[in-house]
Amino acid sequence: MGSIAIGSISNERATAAESRVIEIKDETWAGSWPFAPHYYVNNGVQLHYVDEGQGEPMVLVHGDPTWGYLYRQFIPSLARHRRCI
């Protein structure tokens, strides 16, 4: 898990032979993602989450097609007062 399959550029699905896997599990995006990686695993599926700060929890939920990287600027400030998940 923690991989992205890169296939053909067309709208057709790439076969396993046409795809290659890029591991992004330990990616920090040039240091702009300083948070420790945490994963919830259920039925073989890994879901990444952030767990920063202490105190009453605040759950940050991004929409689709966005991702948690958009919260990287907010988490440090929020984590001084609350637990950010």
BELSUL-V446768 format. One record per run of one state. SS is the DSSP state (@ for helix, = for strand, . for the rest). FROM is the first residue (numbers start at 1). TO is the last residue. Records with the same first field share a line. If there is no record, write none. Layout:
# BELSUL-V446768
SS->FROM-TO ; FROM-TO
This chain:
# BELSUL-V446768
.->1-2 ; 7-19 ; 24-37 ; 43-44 ; 50-51 ; 53-56 ; 59-67 ; 80-82 ; 85-85
=->3-6 ; 20-23 ; 38-42 ; 45-49 ; 52-52 ; 57-58 ; 83-84
@->68-79
